[in-house]
């Protein structure tokens, strides 16, 4: 299971080139939806703390600083948006996170294990997309995403470690199932560009 700490083993496909081309054409939406993703990432960490913190104290110790870091990222994205004259506006959610969550089991501790595995996959995909964006964006945004990629690398490893603590040997099987679902969501075509969308029609 050590290979789950390798982003290229955790994810079974790369971001499609067509998504990267759409990102270049939709940089305002990229920033707006990225900001939304950072808020959701902080909310996910805090939700896990509230739901499971008493049973698993290590969740609170590990996820509290992660949640703060996600909120700092949100602030950094919104600062960059202001500098570039990009105004916040409402965007419909991508089908990505919902498409993963609908496969989460309802019984415990299986539910917690699934939430940790899919959180690891989401963080890993964010990191992979940051890395893929660095060579194609302007200097300012490239530097920004390169810096975030290094942090997201650590975030997905946090979730992998927690999943292994909770699920032990069962993590590998659940990862395999969720990784296949994640790859389909990221490669199937979408109507609207989002940070976690597939390529556009």
N, C-alpha and C positions, 0 to 999 in steps of 0.2 A: 504493500500500500504506500510505500515511500514515494512511488512515482506520482502520487496525487499532489505532491508539493511542487511538481514541475508543471507549469502552466500549459505546456504543449502536450502533456499527458492528461491533465484534467479536462481540457477542452479537446474534442475530437475533430474539430474543423476550424479553419481560419475564417476571419471576416471576409465575405465576398468582395471582390474588387468593385463590383457595381455599387455596394454600399459606400465605399470610400469615395467613389465618384459623386454619389449623391450628397455626401457630407461636404464636399467642396462647394457644391451648388446651394447648400442649405446651412450655411455656417451660423446664421442667427438662430435657427431652430435647433441646431446642434448644441449651442450654448444654453438655450432656454431649457431644453429637455435634459441636458446634463445637470443643470442646477436642480431640476426636479428629482433626478436620480439620486443626487447627494442627499437631499432631504429624506427621500424614501429609505436610503441606506441607514441614515441615522435613526429613523423611526423603527426600522426592522431590529436594529441592535437594542434599542430601548424596549421594544415590545418583548423581545426574548428575555431581557432582564426582568421585566415585570411578571411575565408568565412563569418563568422557571428559576428565578434567582434564589428563592428559598430552598428549592430542592437541589439546585446545582450552584452553590455559591461562587464557583470559579467563573460562571457566566457573567456575574456582576463585575468581578474584578477585571476580567478581560475585555468585556464589551463596553464598559463605561468609557474608557479612553478612546475606544474605536468610534463610539457615537460622537464624542466631542470632535474627533478628527474629521468625521464626515461633515459635521456642521461647519467646521473651518473651511473645508473644501467648498461647501455651498457658498460661504461668504466670499471666497476667492473667485468663484465663477461669476457671482453677481457683480463683484468689483470689475472684473474684466468686461462684463456686459455693459456696465455704465461707461467705461472708458471707450467702448466701441459704439455707444449710442444704441444698444440693443435693449428694447423695452420688454419687460415680462408680459406675457400674455398666456391665456389658457390654452393648453394643448390636450388633445385626447390622449389617453394612455396607450402605450404600445401593448400588443398582445403578449409580449415576452414574459413578464413576471407572472401574469395571470395564467399563462399557458403552462408554466412550471408548477405553480401553486395548486392547480386543480388535481395534480397527481400526488399531493401530500396525503399520507395516511392519517386517519383520525384517532387511532389509539395511541397511547403513550407507552413507552418512550419512543415509539416508531415515528410519531409526528415530529417530535423535537429533532430526531436524527435527520429526517427528510428536510426540515427547515434549515438545518445547518449545512447539509449537502447542497441544497439549491442556492443558499447564500454564498457558499464558496464558489459555485459556478457563475453566479451573477458578478461577483467581485472579480473573478478571473476574466470573464468576458470584457468587463470594463477596462481592466488592465491591458488586455490584448488589443482592444480598440484604441486605447491611448497610444500604445506602441506603434500601431499601424498608422495613426494619424500624424505622428511626429514628422516623418519625411515629406509629407505632402502639404502641410500648412505653412503659413508665414512664420517668420522667426519668433515673434512674440507668442503665438499660440503653440508653436512647436516646443518652445522652452517650457511653457505652462504644462502641456500634456506629458512631456518627458518627466517632469517633477512629480506629477500625480501618478504616473505609471509605477514609479518606484514604491510609492506608498500603498497602492492597490495590490501590489505583489505581496506585501506583508499582510494585508487584510484578508486575502483569500486563504493564506496559510493559517491565519488565526481560526477561520471557520473549519478548515480541514482538521486542525489539531483538536478542536472541540468535538467535532463529529467522531473522531477516533476515540476520544475519551468516553463518549456516550455510547457509541455503537460498536466499537471494537472491530471484529472481523466482518461484520455485516456492512460496513461502510463501502467496501469495494463493489458489492452487488448493487447497492442503491446508487452509487456514483455511475455505474455503467448504464443503469436505466435512465437516470436523469440526464446524463451527458448526451444520450441519443435523442431525447426530447429537446434538449437545448439546441443541439446542432440543427434539428429540423426547423425550429423556430427562427434560427438565425440565418438559414439559407432559403426558406420559403419566401416567396415574394410578398411584399406589403404594398398597400395603397398609399400610405403616408410615411414620410421619413421621420424616424425617431432615433434616439441614441442607441436603443436596443432593437431597432426594427431589422427586418431582412432587407434584401435589395428591392428596389421599387419595380413596379410593373413597367 
